[in-house]
Amino acid sequence: MGAEAAVSEVRARQAGIFGFYGRFMDVVPYLTLGIAVGLSSLITEMPPADRTAVAVLSAAAALWVYFGYSRMPAEPPVPAVRMTVYFAGLSVFGFTLMRFDMLFFVFVITGFFHAGLLRPLWMIVAGVGATSLVVNSTVTEEPSAEGIAVYAVIVCVQTAAVSLGFVMNDRMERLRAQREEAFAAREAAMEENAGLHMQLMTQAREAGVLDERQRVAREIHDTVAQGLAGIIAQLQAVDAADDEPRRRRHLDSAVELARESLAEARRTVQAIGPPTLDTAQLPEALAEVSAKWSAAHGVPVELVTTGDARPMHPEVEVTLLRVVQEALTNAAKHAGAGRVGITLSYMEDELALDVRDDGAGFAPGRTEAGAKGGYGLSAMRQRVARIAGSLSIESEPGRGTVVSAIVPALAAVPDGA
């Protein structure tokens, strides 16, 4: 499950919990009042005048809740003054109804829930204390020192316990709000980072066009042009030769140079574009390239892919494919390798590529950028750096070479996006 999906699931659960709590807060005053009226009617016997007074007060309390609380704007914040007035009236109705029948303490319990809507925090504690005073007021119907002491202890303990719950809930709500802000900031940073990566990819693609032109020019100069110059020199030597064996030797050399130049020209043309990526993902493209290279040079290649392979941005895949192609070319031309290993690792935020050979190796510090050999290590570094990646080369004479590239795991952009 990705980070965005996890955040969405948490928010959905929180919304469900808050929605249920909001509906409960809307229903609880009517529910407790109805229970209190029902119990009073069934259990308590009182004169008709008192019964009428209780009925009138109960109806008035229901209307007070409806107009004072139920009709309150649903969007936060709750108006502090209106909520304070409503809560005071609720307490008065509860206290008055309890003078007729103590069973109406059930309705007064509503105050413990609605006190949490008061602001600031000290008002919540005051509201809980007032509710506790009313709920336990029957304890002091027959005043005595012991009764008053018990009443005071009950009110203090009850107020402290309920208020502590609200204080802890308030702190948890603040933490939740901070987490929401952190999630929002992280998502914004991820979106900004994705935009920067896309901009970087666009710039890399534009720079890549120039790089390809320069690379092809170097390839032609280093291979085809020099080969043609050698052929011309051999053909001119034929005219200067006095005997048939020398002429034949120069002609054979010219033919060999022509074949080598043709092979280099074909390799240059094939390297202009990565056709294997048109119909396959990067692991399949690397498998095809390494298999062809292995068949052409008789050197076994082991390709290993780790992690969850997924489509990447074309510039990312092309860059890694080019690194493998150049590393294999160097292994064939310069290293004399007997075995090559390629490891492609998909991680959450990065892709890592390692190309290892057991060839002759070299001293990387002595390798001159732009030296003869086509693409070259310097060009590889530049290409990887253009997509905010890094490339390292570890090698020692006689101990093989390891080419390592790490690039951002920028996902492929869906068509039409």
DRENVO-749931 format. One line per 8 residues: number of its first residue (from 1); for each residue y, z, x of N, C-alpha, C. Coordinates in pm, whole numbers, padded with zeros to 5 digits, m for minus. Layout:
REM DRENVO-749931
NUM = Y/Z/X/Y/Z/X/Y/Z/X; ... .
END
This chain:
REM DRENVO-749931
1 = m00119/00000/00084/00000/00000/00000/00124/00000/00088; 00217/m00090/00063/00338/m00099/00142/00437/00010/00108; 00543/00022/00191/00643/00127/00169/00716/00108/00038; 00751/m00016/00004/00822/m00040/m00121/00737/m00004/m00241; 00607/m00038/m00238/00519/m00006/m00349/00503/00145/m00365; 00493/00216/m00251/00480/00362/m00257/00605/00426/m00316; 00724/00379/m00273/00849/00432/m00327/00858/00404/m00477; 00821/00284/m00520/00826/00250/m00662/00732/00338/m00743 .
9 = 00613/00366/m00689/00518/00452/m00761/00572/00593/m00774; 00631/00646/m00665/00688/00781/m00672/00801/00787/m00773; 00886/00687/m00773/00998/00685/m00868/00948/00675/m01011; 00842/00597/m01033/00786/00584/m01168/00730/00718/m01216; 00661/00790/m01127/00608/00922/m01164/00720/01019/m01193; 00824/01018/m01109/00937/01108/m01132/01005/01077/m01264; 01022/00949/m01294/01084/00910/m01420/01002/00957/m01539; 00868/00949/m01528/00781/00996/m01635/00793/01145/m01656 .
17 = 00798/01223/m01545/00810/01368/m01556/00944/01407/m01617; 01052/01346/m01567/01185/01379/m01620/01199/01337/m01766; 01137/01224/m01801/01142/01182/m01940/01072/01279/m02032; 00953/01328/m01991/00880/01426/m02072/00961/01555/m02084; 01019/01602/m01973/01097/01726/m01976/01219/01712/m02067; 01283/01594/m02062/01399/01572/m02148/01362/01576/m02296; 01247/01516/m02331/01202/01519/m02471/01166/01661/m02514; 01105/01735/m02422/01071/01875/m02453/01197/01956/m02479 .
25 = 01299/01938/m02396/01425/02012/m02414/01491/01976/m02547; 01473/01854/m02594/01531/01813/m02722/01459/01879/m02840; 01329/01901/m02824/01247/01950/m02936/01239/02101/m02940; 01246/02169/m02824/01216/02311/m02818/01302/02398/m02911; 01432/02375/m02929/01507/02465/m03019/01460/02454/m03164; 01431/02332/m03211/01382/02316/m03348/01241/02372/m03362; 01159/02355/m03259/01022/02405/m03263/01020/02557/m03269; 01098/02624/m03182/01100/02771/m03181/01163/02826/m03309 .
33 = 01265/02759/m03359/01327/02805/m03484/01229/02790/m03600; 01158/02678/m03604/01060/02658/m03712/00949/02761/m03706; 00899/02791/m03584/00794/02891/m03569/00844/03029/m03614; 00966/03063/m03573/01022/03194/m03610/01039/03205/m03761; 01092/03102/m03827/01110/03104/m03973/00975/03116/m04042; 00875/03039/m03993/00743/03045/m04055/00679/03182/m04041; 00684/03240/m03920/00626/03373/m03900/00698/03478/m03984; 00830/03468/m03990/00907/03565/m04069/00872/03557/m04216 .
41 = 00854/03435/m04267/00821/03418/m04409/00682/03472/m04440; 00589/03458/m04349/00451/03500/m04374/00427/03647/m04347; 00497/03703/m04249/00465/03839/m04204/00564/03943/m04254; 00693/03914/m04244/00796/04015/m04270/00836/04013/m04418; 00841/04132/m04474/00891/04147/m04611/01035/04199/m04603; 01123/04135/m04675/01264/04175/m04675/01323/04147/m04812; 01433/04212/m04846/01496/04192/m04976/01539/04046/m04995; 01550/04002/m05120/01591/03863/m05145/01724/03828/m05081 .
49 = 01818/03923/m05081/01949/03894/m05022/01934/03866/m04872; 01852/03949/m04804/01831/03926/m04661/01757/03795/m04636; 01659/03765/m04724/01586/03639/m04708/01681/03521/m04722; 01774/03531/m04819/01872/03424/m04836/01962/03413/m04713; 02004/03527/m04662/02090/03527/m04543/02018/03465/m04423; 01889/03499/m04409/01810/03442/m04298/01799/03291/m04314; 01776/03245/m04439/01764/03100/m04462/01894/03029/m04428; 02006/03089/m04470/02136/03027/m04442/02164/03026/m04292 .
57 = 02138/03141/m04226/02161/03147/m04082/02070/03051/m04006; 01945/03036/m04051/01852/02944/m03984/01899/02800/m03997; 01946/02764/m04119/01998/02629/m04138/02123/02606/m04054; 02210/02709/m04049/02332/02696/m03968/02296/02683/m03819; 02195/02758/m03774/02153/02749/m03634/02098/02611/m03603; 02021/02552/m03697/01969/02417/m03676/02082/02316/m03667; 02184/02331/m03755/02298/02241/m03750/02377/02260/m03619; 02388/02386/m03577/02458/02412/m03449/02388/02342/m03333 .
65 = 02255/02349/m03331/02179/02283/m03225/02197/02131/m03234; 02196/02079/m03357/02205/01934/m03373/02340/01881/m03326; 02447/01941/m03375/02580/01889/m03338/02625/01936/m03200; 02578/02053/m03158/02622/02105/m03028/02540/02054/m02911; 02412/02021/m02937/02325/01981/m02826/02264/01842/m02846; 02199/01821/m02961/02128/01693/m02981/02222/01574/m02978; 02346/01592/m03027/02443/01482/m03028/02524/01475/m02900; 02487/01554/m02802/02557/01552/m02673/02526/01420/m02602 .
73 = 02623/01362/m02531/02597/01235/m02460/02474/01247/m02371; 02389/01143/m02376/02264/01145/m02300/02288/01126/m02151; 02394/01054/m02115/02420/01026/m01974/02478/01149/m01905; 02420/01189/m01790/02477/01300/m01713/02611/01259/m01654; 02694/01356/m01612/02667/01499/m01621/02696/01555/m01761; 02627/01665/m01796/02651/01731/m01925/02788/01797/m01920; 02873/01777/m02024/03006/01842/m02024/02991/01994/m02014; 03049/02055/m01909/03028/02197/m01881/03083/02286/m01993 .
81 = 03206/02257/m02039/03269/02341/m02142/03189/02333/m02272; 03153/02211/m02311/03077/02195/m02436/02943/02267/m02428; 02877/02257/m02313/02747/02322/m02298/02762/02473/m02302; 02869/02526/m02244/02892/02671/m02245/02916/02721/m02386; 02999/02649/m02462/03025/02687/m02602/02897/02680/m02684; 02820/02573/m02665/02694/02560/m02740/02601/02675/m02708; 02588/02710/m02581/02495/02815/m02542/02539/02950/m02598; 02670/02976/m02596/02720/03102/m02652/02688/03111/m02801 .
89 = 02711/03001/m02875/02678/03000/m03018/02529/03018/m03042; 02444/02956/m02957/02300/02971/m02971/02260/03118/m02955; 02321/03185/m02857/02289/03326/m02834/02334/03412/m02951; 02450/03381/m03006/02501/03458/m03121/02409/03440/m03241; 02368/03317/m03272/02278/03294/m03384/02145/03367/m03361; 02093/03362/m03239/01968/03431/m03211/01980/03581/m03227; 02090/03637/m03176/02110/03781/m03186/02123/03822/m03333; 02197/03745/m03413/02218/03777/m03554/02087/03769/m03632 .
97 = 02008/03665/m03607/01882/03651/m03679/01785/03763/m03641; 01790/03809/m03516/01703/03919/m03477/01742/04050/m03542; 01868/04062/m03591/01906/04183/m03664/01832/04191/m03797; 01796/04074/m03852/01720/04071/m03976/01570/04080/m03950; 01523/04013/m03844/01379/04013/m03816/01359/03989/m03666; 01291/04083/m03601/01271/04071/m03457/01187/03950/m03419; 01113/03891/m03516/01032/03774/m03485/01117/03655/m03443; 01244/03660/m03470/01332/03550/m03429/01359/03551/m03278 .
105 = 01295/03647/m03206/01303/03641/m03059/01240/03510/m03008; 01146/03454/m03089/01086/03326/m03051/01193/03218/m03040; 01289/03218/m03135/01397/03121/m03129/01490/03149/m03012; 01514/03277/m02983/01604/03314/m02873/01548/03267/m02739; 01415/03255/m02728/01353/03210/m02603/01406/03073/m02561; 01455/02995/m02658/01516/02865/m02626/01624/02880/m02519; 01692/02993/m02519/01798/03014/m02422/01750/03010/m02279; 01625/03052/m02255/01573/03047/m02118/01563/02903/m02068 .
113 = 01534/02811/m02159/01524/02670/m02120/01662/02605/m02110; 01747/02627/m02210/01876/02558/m02213/01977/02620/m02117; 01949/02739/m02066/02038/02797/m01965/02040/02711/m01839; 01931/02639/m01815/01926/02552/m01697/02022/02436/m01702; 02081/02409/m01820/02177/02300/m01832/02320/02344/m01804; 02340/02476/m01787/02474/02525/m01757/02509/02496/m01612; 02636/02485/m01585/02686/02462/m01450/02814/02543/m01431; 02839/02598/m01311/02760/02591/m01188/02640/02686/m01192 .
121 = 02582/02712/m01075/02457/02786/m01069/02474/02928/m01122; 02587/02990/m01095/02605/03127/m01142/02606/03134/m01293; 02646/03026/m01359/02643/03023/m01505/02499/03020/m01556; 02410/02957/m01481/02269/02958/m01520/02216/03101/m01518; 02248/03176/m01410/02203/03314/m01399/02262/03398/m01513; 02390/03375/m01545/02453/03449/m01655/02387/03415/m01788; 02354/03286/m01808/02289/03246/m01933/02150/03306/m01946; 02075/03309/m01837/01942/03371/m01841/01956/03520/m01870 .
129 = 02054/03586/m01806/02075/03729/m01831/02112/03756/m01976; 02199/03674/m02035/02238/03693/m02175/02118/03675/m02267; 02036/03574/m02239/01917/03552/m02321/01821/03670/m02311; 01804/03722/m02189/01717/03837/m02170/01769/03959/m02245; 01901/03978/m02244/01959/04090/m02319/01928/04081/m02467; 01938/03958/m02523/01914/03940/m02666/01765/03952/m02698; 01679/03888/m02617/01536/03890/m02644/01481/04033/m02646; 01530/04116/m02554/01477/04251/m02540/01563/04355/m02612 .
137 = 01655/04310/m02696/01746/04404/m02761/01675/04501/m02855; 01556/04465/m02904/01484/04555/m02995/01433/04679/m02925; 01429/04674/m02789/01381/04791/m02715/01474/04910/m02735; 01603/04885/m02761/01703/04992/m02771/01741/05023/m02915; 01654/04988/m03010/01687/05018/m03151/01693/05169/m03172; 01612/05245/m03096/01618/05390/m03101/01662/05438/m02962; 01794/05453/m02942/01847/05481/m02808/01791/05612/m02752; 01754/05600/m02623/01713/05717/m02546/01732/05682/m02399 .
145 = 01740/05784/m02318/01760/05758/m02175/01644/05678/m02118; 01524/05713/m02160/01408/05640/m02110/01406/05497/m02161; 01440/05480/m02289/01441/05346/m02348/01546/05256/m02283; 01664/05311/m02259/01769/05232/m02195/01728/05194/m02053; 01663/05287/m01982/01618/05257/m01845/01515/05145/m01846; 01418/05156/m01940/01317/05051/m01950/01382/04918/m01984; 01477/04921/m02078/01548/04799/m02119/01620/04736/m01999; 01687/04819/m01921/01761/04767/m01805/01667/04706/m01702 .
153 = 01553/04773/m01677/01457/04720/m01580/01400/04587/m01628; 01363/04582/m01757/01305/04458/m01811/01404/04343/m01798; 01531/04368/m01837/01633/04263/m01831/01655/04216/m01687; 01664/04312/m01595/01690/04276/m01455/01575/04194/m01397; 01451/04243/m01419/01335/04173/m01363/01322/04035/m01426; 01337/04029/m01557/01322/03900/m01626/01430/03802/m01582; 01552/03849/m01572/01662/03762/m01528/01639/03712/m01386; 01597/03803/m01298/01574/03763/m01159/01461/03661/m01149 .
161 = 01352/03684/m01224/01236/03595/m01215/01269/03455/m01266; 01330/03449/m01385/01362/03319/m01444/01471/03248/m01362; 01571/03323/m01318/01679/03263/m01239/01627/03208/m01107; 01532/03280/m01046/01475/03232/m00920/01409/03096/m00940; 01342/03079/m01053/01283/02949/m01083/01386/02839/m01091; 01499/02868/m01157/01605/02767/m01166/01668/02739/m01030; 01685/02846/m00948/01742/02825/m00815/01651/02736/m00731; 01521/02764/m00735/01427/02682/m00659/01425/02539/m00711 .
169 = 01432/02525/m00843/01436/02389/m00900/01561/02315/m00858; 01674/02387/m00851/01798/02324/m00808/01788/02275/m00665; 01727/02356/m00580/01711/02314/m00440/01615/02195/m00429; 01509/02199/m00507/01415/02086/m00506/01483/01959/m00556; 01570/01974/m00655/01642/01858/m00706/01735/01800/m00600; 01798/01889/m00523/01883/01840/m00415/01801/01768/m00309; 01685/01825/m00276/01598/01759/m00180/01552/01623/m00231; 01522/01618/m00360/01480/01490/m00419/01591/01388/m00411 .
177 = 01715/01433/m00440/01828/01342/m00431/01849/01293/m00288; 01830/01384/m00191/01842/01345/m00051/01734/01244/m00013; 01611/01267/m00063/01504/01171/m00035/01535/01035/m00097; 01590/01037/m00219/01627/00911/m00283/01731/00837/m00199; 01829/00912/m00149/01931/00849/m00064/01869/00796/00064; 01775/00873/00121/01709/00827/00243/01626/00702/00216; 01555/00699/00103/01478/00581/00067/01569/00460/00050; 01682/00483/m00022/01775/00373/m00046/01833/00322/00085 .
185 = 01868/00417/00174/01923/00375/00304/01818/00299/00385; 01693/00345/00377/01586/00277/00452/01564/00136/00397; 01563/00123/00264/01545/m00009/00205/01660/m00101/00242; 01783/m00046/00239/01898/m00128/00277/01888/m00171/00423; 01844/m00078/00508/01829/m00112/00650/01720/m00217/00670; 01610/m00204/00593/01502/m00303/00604/01550/m00441/00558; 01627/m00443/00448/01679/m00571/00400/01775/m00632/00503; 01861/m00546/00559/01954/m00595/00661/01878/m00645/00784 .
193 = 01775/m00570/00822/01695/m00609/00938/01624/m00741/00912; 01572/m00757/00788/01506/m00883/00755/01605/m00999/00760; 01728/m00974/00710/01830/m01078/00716/01866/m01116/00859; 01876/m01013/00944/01906/m01040/01085/01793/m01119/01151; 01670/m01082/01117/01556/m01155/01173/01557/m01301/01128; 01589/m01323/00999/01594/m01460/00950/01705/m01538/01021; 01819/m01473/01042/01927/m01538/01116/01883/m01569/01258; 01809/m01473/01317/01760/m01493/01453/01661/m01609/01458 .
201 = 01576/m01618/01355/01481/m01728/01351/01551/m01864/01340; 01657/m01866/01258/01733/m01991/01243/01797/m02031/01375; 01857/m01932/01443/01916/m01962/01573/01810/m02004/01674; 01694/m01936/01667/01587/m01972/01760/01539/m02114/01735; 01531/m02152/01607/01486/m02288/01577/01585/m02391/01629; 01716/m02363/01609/01816/m02456/01659/01812/m02464/01811; 01799/m02347/01875/01790/m02348/02021/01660/m02411/02068; 01554/m02396/01985/01426/m02453/02021/01428/m02604/02028 .
209 = 01511/m02667/01943/01522/m02813/01947/01573/m02857/02083; 01681/m02791/02131/01734/m02824/02262/01634/m02792/02371; 01565/m02677/02354/01466/m02638/02454/01354/m02741/02463; 01309/m02791/02348/01203/m02891/02349/01248/m03019/02419; 01373/m03056/02394/01425/m03175/02461/01427/m03156/02614; 01476/m03038/02654/01481/m03010/02797/01341/m03001/02856; 01249/m02940/02781/01114/m02928/02831/01049/m03066/02847; 01066/m03152/02744/01009/m03286/02752/01069/m03362/02869 .
217 = 01200/m03342/02889/01265/m03409/03002/01206/m03361/03134; 01182/m03229/03145/01122/m03178/03269/00980/m03230/03285; 00905/m03234/03172/00768/m03286/03179/00767/m03430/03229; 00857/m03511/03171/00860/m03652/03211/00900/m03665/03357; 01000/m03584/03397/01045/m03592/03537/00936/m03544/03632; 00869/m03432/03594/00772/m03373/03687/00641/m03449/03693; 00610/m03524/03589/00477/m03588/03584/00488/m03739/03578; 00536/m03789/03463/00535/m03934/03442/00627/m04005/03541 .
225 = 00751/m03956/03553/00846/m04024/03642/00797/m04021/03787; 00749/m03905/03832/00700/m03897/03969/00574/m03982/03987; 00492/m03986/03882/00373/m04070/03889/00409/m04217/03901; 00506/m04262/03820/00550/m04401/03828/00610/m04432/03965; 00687/m04335/04017/00744/m04356/04151/00633/m04371/04254; 00527/m04291/04241/00415/m04303/04333/00343/m04435/04319; 00328/m04484/04195/00262/m04614/04172/00343/m04726/04238; 00476/m04721/04218/00562/m04823/04280/00548/m04821/04432 .
233 = 00546/m04699/04486/00533/m04687/04631/00400/m04746/04679; 00291/m04721/04605/00161/m04773/04645/00156/m04925/04632; 00217/m04978/04526/00219/m05124/04509/00303/m05191/04618; 00415/m05129/04652/00495/m05183/04762/00417/m05179/04894; 00336/m05076/04910/00256/m05066/05033/00150/m05175/05039; 00108/m05224/04922/00009/m05332/04920/00065/m05457/04988; 00193/m05490/04956/00256/m05607/05017/00269/m05591/05168; 00287/m05466/05211/00307/m05443/05355/00176/m05433/05431 .
241 = 00063/m05422/05358/m00066/m05407/05426/m00110/m05540/05487; m00172/m05531/05610/m00215/m05651/05680/m00360/m05688/05651; m00442/m05590/05607/m00583/m05620/05586/m00625/m05580/05445; m00739/m05632/05404/m00790/m05610/05268/m00825/m05465/05241; m00891/m05394/05333/m00924/m05253/05305/m00801/m05168/05277; m00694/m05185/05351/m00572/m05107/05326/m00512/m05141/05192; m00509/m05273/05159/m00456/m05312/05028/m00539/m05249/04915; m00675/m05253/04933/m00762/m05195/04830/m00738/m05046/04815 .
249 = m00717/m04978/04928/m00693/m04834/04923/m00564/m04804/04848; m00459/m04880/04874/m00333/m04858/04802/m00346/m04891/04655; m00421/m04997/04622/m00441/m05031/04481/m00520/m04921/04409; m00623/m04868/04475/m00700/m04758/04414/m00611/m04636/04391; m00525/m04608/04486/m00434/m04494/04470/m00338/m04517/04353; m00289/m04641/04340/m00199/m04672/04229/m00269/m04655/04095; m00396/m04703/04089/m00473/m04687/03964/m00493/m04540/03932; m00528/m04458/04032/m00550/m04315/04010/m00422/m04247/03963 .
257 = m00309/m04284/04026/m00181/m04227/03982/m00147/m04269/03840; m00179/m04393/03804/m00154/m04440/03668/m00236/m04361/03567; m00363/m04335/03600/m00447/m04256/03510/m00394/m04114/03493; m00355/m04055/03605/m00300/m03919/03597/m00170/m03916/03516; m00085/m04014/03536/00041/m04020/03461/00016/m04039/03313; m00083/m04123/03278/m00117/m04144/03138/m00166/m04015/03073; m00251/m03943/03148/m00302/m03816/03096/m00188/m03716/03074; m00096/m03709/03171/00018/m03618/03157/00108/m03659/03042 .
265 = 00127/m03791/03024/00210/m03838/02913/00148/m03800/02780; 00015/m03814/02768/m00051/m03775/02643/m00040/m03624/02619; m00055/m03546/02725/m00041/m03402/02709/00100/m03363/02664; 00201/m03432/02718/00339/m03405/02679/00361/m03439/02532; 00309/m03554/02488/00325/m03593/02348/00255/m03494/02256; 00134/m03450/02293/00060/m03356/02210/00130/m03221/02203; 00203/m03185/02306/00269/m03055/02309/00401/m03053/02235; 00450/m03170/02190/00579/m03174/02121/00575/m03095/01992 .
273 = 00468/m03105/01917/00457/m03032/01792/00323/m02965/01781; 00313/m02850/01710/00186/m02780/01693/00118/m02821/01562; 00050/m02937/01558/m00006/m02983/01433/m00111/m02888/01377; m00175/m02807/01462/m00278/m02718/01413/m00223/m02612/01318; m00092/m02583/01326/m00031/m02483/01239/00007/m02540/01102; m00003/m02670/01085/00035/m02729/00957/m00064/m02692/00848; m00191/m02679/00884/m00294/m02655/00784/m00373/m02527/00810; m00336/m02448/00907/m00413/m02327/00941/m00320/m02216/00983 .
281 = m00368/m02092/00971/m00293/m01978/01021/m00309/m01970/01172; m00230/m01880/01230/m00226/m01870/01376/m00364/m01843/01438; m00446/m01750/01388/m00577/m01729/01451/m00662/m01855/01454; m00663/m01932/01344/m00740/m02056/01342/m00683/m02159/01438; m00549/m02165/01446/m00487/m02260/01539/m00520/m02224/01683; m00517/m02094/01716/m00552/m02053/01852/m00699/m02083/01882; m00784/m02063/01781/m00926/m02093/01801/m00946/m02242/01831; m00873/m02327/01759/m00887/m02472/01781/m00835/m02511/01918 .
289 = m00718/m02459/01955/m00660/m02493/02085/m00749/m02445/02199; m00797/m02320/02189/m00880/m02266/02297/m01015/m02338/02305; m01070/m02379/02190/m01198/m02451/02192/m01183/m02586/02260; m01075/m02657/02227/m01053/m02787/02290/m01030/m02770/02440; m00952/m02667/02477/m00926/m02644/02620/m01056/m02609/02692; m01137/m02524/02631/m01263/m02485/02692/m01356/m02604/02710; m01362/m02692/02609/m01447/m02810/02620/m01397/m02905/02728; m01265/m02917/02743/m01208/m03010/02840/m01224/m02962/02983 .
297 = m01222/m02828/03004/m01223/m02776/03141/m01353/m02705/03176; m01444/m02690/03079/m01570/m02624/03109/m01557/m02478/03140; m01454/m02412/03086/m01432/m02269/03110/m01443/m02197/02975; m01530/m02097/02963/m01545/m02026/02835/m01419/m01946/02800; m01385/m01946/02673/m01270/m01871/02622/m01316/m01781/02509; m01284/m01654/02519/m01317/m01557/02413/m01189/m01520/02339; m01188/m01547/02207/m01071/m01517/02124/m01105/m01402/02031; m01021/m01296/02033/m01040/m01178/01948/m00912/m01155/01868 .
305 = m00927/m01135/01737/m00814/m01104/01649/m00835/m00967/01589; m00735/m00880/01600/m00743/m00746/01542/m00632/m00728/01440; m00653/m00636/01347/m00553/m00610/01243/m00568/m00706/01127; m00479/m00692/01031/m00481/m00772/00909/m00402/m00901/00932; m00474/m01011/00955/m00407/m01140/00979/m00335/m01185/00853; m00210/m01227/00867/m00131/m01270/00753/m00033/m01377/00800; 00015/m01463/00709/00107/m01570/00749/00236/m01512/00807; 00278/m01565/00920/00402/m01524/00983/00504/m01637/00975 .
313 = 00628/m01604/01008/00733/m01704/01013/00693/m01816/01110; 00715/m01942/01073/00672/m02053/01160/00718/m02039/01304; 00841/m01990/01327/00891/m01980/01463/00811/m01877/01544; 00765/m01770/01476/00682/m01669/01543/00549/m01730/01584; 00486/m01800/01490/00355/m01858/01519/00364/m01967/01625; 00467/m02051/01616/00483/m02157/01717/00504/m02097/01855; 00584/m01992/01863/00610/m01930/01992/00482/m01878/02056; 00401/m01806/01979/00277/m01752/02035/00179/m01864/02069 .
321 = 00176/m01969/01989/00087/m02081/02020/00129/m02147/02151; 00260/m02162/02172/00309/m02221/02296/00274/m02134/02418; 00284/m02002/02399/00250/m01912/02509/00104/m01931/02549; 00017/m01939/02448/m00125/m01960/02477/m00147/m02094/02545; m00083/m02200/02495/m00101/m02332/02555/m00058/m02333/02701; 00057/m02273/02730/00105/m02273/02867/00018/m02186/02957; m00026/m02069/02902/m00112/m01982/02982/m00244/m02052/03015; m00299/m02125/02918/m00423/m02199/02943/m00400/m02312/03044 .
329 = m00284/m02380/03030/m00253/m02486/03125/m00243/m02432/03266; m00174/m02318/03282/m00162/m02257/03414/m00298/m02213/03468; m00384/m02162/03377/m00517/m02118/03421/m00599/m02234/03473; m00580/m02352/03413/m00655/m02469/03457/m00596/m02529/03584; m00461/m02535/03592/m00395/m02604/03704/m00392/m02521/03831; m00359/m02392/03813/m00328/m02312/03931/m00428/m02201/03959; m00490/m02145/03852/m00570/m02025/03871/m00713/m02054/03912; m00766/m02169/03867/m00907/m02196/03892/m00996/m02093/03825 .
337 = m00961/m02054/03700/m01030/m01945/03632/m01171/m01985/03592; m01259/m01884/03590/m01395/m01906/03543/m01417/m01851/03404; m01323/m01772/03354/m01333/m01715/03220/m01193/m01677/03174; m01168/m01695/03041/m01038/m01663/02982/m01061/m01582/02855; m00980/m01480/02836/m00986/m01399/02714/m00851/m01398/02645; m00851/m01415/02513/m00728/m01415/02432/m00743/m01309/02324; m00645/m01220/02312/m00645/m01116/02208/m00515/m01126/02128; m00529/m01141/01996/m00414/m01145/01906/m00423/m01023/01815 .
345 = m00321/m00938/01818/m00323/m00812/01742/m00211/m00812/01639; m00250/m00797/01511/m00154/m00784/01402/m00128/m00636/01377; m00002/m00594/01396/00038/m00458/01366/00138/m00460/01252; 00184/m00341/01212/00273/m00335/01095/00404/m00407/01120; 00464/m00384/01235/00595/m00440/01263/00595/m00542/01377; 00483/m00557/01447/00481/m00644/01565/00350/m00722/01572; 00354/m00830/01648/00236/m00904/01687/00226/m00898/01839; 00107/m00871/01889/00085/m00864/02034/m00017/m00970/02073 .
353 = 00014/m01041/02181/m00075/m01146/02232/m00101/m01121/02380; m00228/m01124/02416/m00268/m01111/02557/m00357/m01228/02593; m00325/m01294/02706/m00408/m01401/02760/m00448/m01361/02902; m00579/m01343/02925/m00629/m01294/03054/m00719/m01400/03118; m00706/m01416/03248/m00800/m01502/03320/m00843/m01433/03449; m00956/m01476/03502/m01008/m01416/03625/m00987/m01508/03745; m00877/m01582/03739/m00851/m01682/03842/m00792/m01624/03969; m00727/m01713/04046/m00678/m01678/04179/m00563/m01579/04174 .
361 = m00487/m01577/04065/m00374/m01487/04056/m00260/m01530/04147; m00149/m01454/04142/m00033/m01486/04225/00057/m01363/04229; 00163/m01372/04302/00262/m01264/04309/00377/m01300/04217; 00388/m01239/04099/00490/m01280/04002/00631/m01276/04057; 00661/m01182/04145/00796/m01172/04198/00837/m01290/04282; 00740/m01364/04332/00772/m01479/04417/00777/m01609/04339; 00748/m01601/04209/00749/m01724/04129/00892/m01759/04093; 00934/m01875/04131/01072/m01917/04106/01082/m01980/03969 .
369 = 01182/m01935/03895/01207/m01996/03765/01240/m02142/03783; 01180/m02221/03697/01208/m02364/03701/01129/m02435/03806; 01032/m02369/03868/00951/m02438/03968/00869/m02545/03902; 00820/m02635/03985/00742/m02746/03934/00619/m02692/03863; 00589/m02748/03747/00477/m02701/03667/00507/m02706/03522; 00613/m02777/03483/00640/m02798/03341/00710/m02681/03278; 00649/m02633/03172/00711/m02529/03088/00747/m02407/03169; 00651/m02351/03241/00680/m02245/03336/00697/m02109/03272 .
377 = 00685/m02007/03359/00695/m01870/03313/00835/m01837/03263; 00937/m01888/03329/01075/m01861/03288/01102/m01915/03148; 01056/m02035/03120/01076/m02094/02988/01000/m02015/02882; 00880/m01965/02916/00804/m01883/02822/00885/m01758/02786; 00940/m01692/02886/01020/m01572/02861/01139/m01602/02770; 01206/m01712/02798/01322/m01748/02717/01283/m01772/02572; 01172/m01839/02553/01130/m01871/02418/01094/m01744/02340; 01021/m01654/02404/00983/m01529/02339/01107/m01443/02314 .
385 = 01200/m01441/02409/01320/m01360/02393/01407/m01408/02278; 01403/m01538/02247/01487/m01591/02140/01449/m01537/02003; 01326/m01489/01987/01287/m01429/01858/01275/m01277/01872; 01354/m01220/01964/01362/m01074/01984/01229/m01017/02031; 01153/m01096/02106/01027/m01048/02162/01038/m01024/02311; 00927/m00984/02371/00924/m00960/02515/00796/m01018/02572; 00806/m01064/02696/00691/m01123/02763/00678/m01061/02902; 00556/m01022/02936/00531/m00964/03067/00411/m01034/03130 .
393 = 00412/m01040/03264/00305/m01105/03339/00256/m01008/03445; 00129/m00981/03443/00067/m00895/03544/m00033/m00979/03623; m00015/m00982/03752/m00104/m01064/03835/m00099/m01016/03979; m00209/m01036/04047/m00219/m01011/04191/m00302/m01122/04252; m00271/m01161/04372/m00352/m01264/04437/m00499/m01225/04441; m00583/m01314/04388/m00727/m01291/04387/m00778/m01203/04277; m00690/m01154/04186/m00734/m01060/04083/m00695/m01105/03941; m00672/m01231/03923/m00646/m01284/03790/m00505/m01258/03740 .
401 = m00483/m01301/03617/m00350/m01292/03557/m00362/m01250/03412; m00265/m01169/03365/m00256/m01129/03225/m00115/m01162/03176; m00107/m01247/03074/00020/m01281/03010/00024/m01209/02877; 00125/m01123/02857/00136/m01042/02735/00268/m01071/02666; 00261/m01096/02536/00381/m01121/02456/00379/m01030/02334; 00493/m00970/02303/00509/m00888/02183/00628/m00942/02106; 00606/m00978/01979/00711/m01037/01897/00715/m00965/01763; 00830/m00968/01692/00838/m00904/01560/00748/m00972/01458 .
409 = 00686/m00891/01373/00598/m00946/01270/00679/m00983/01146; 00750/m01093/01157/00834/m01140/01047/00749/m01228/00957; 00734/m01188/00833/00646/m01259/00741/00702/m01396/00707; 00613/m01485/00669/00653/m01619/00630/00736/m01614/00503; 00834/m01700/00492/00921/m01707/00374/00854/m01796/00270; 00834/m01744/00146/00771/m01827/00043/00853/m01952/00015; 00783/m02057/m00027/00851/m02181/m00059/00952/m02159/m00170; 01072/m02211/m00149/01177/m02199/m00249/01259/m02073/m00239 .
417 = 01219/m01981/m00145/01295/m01856/m00131/01424/m01882/m00058 .
END
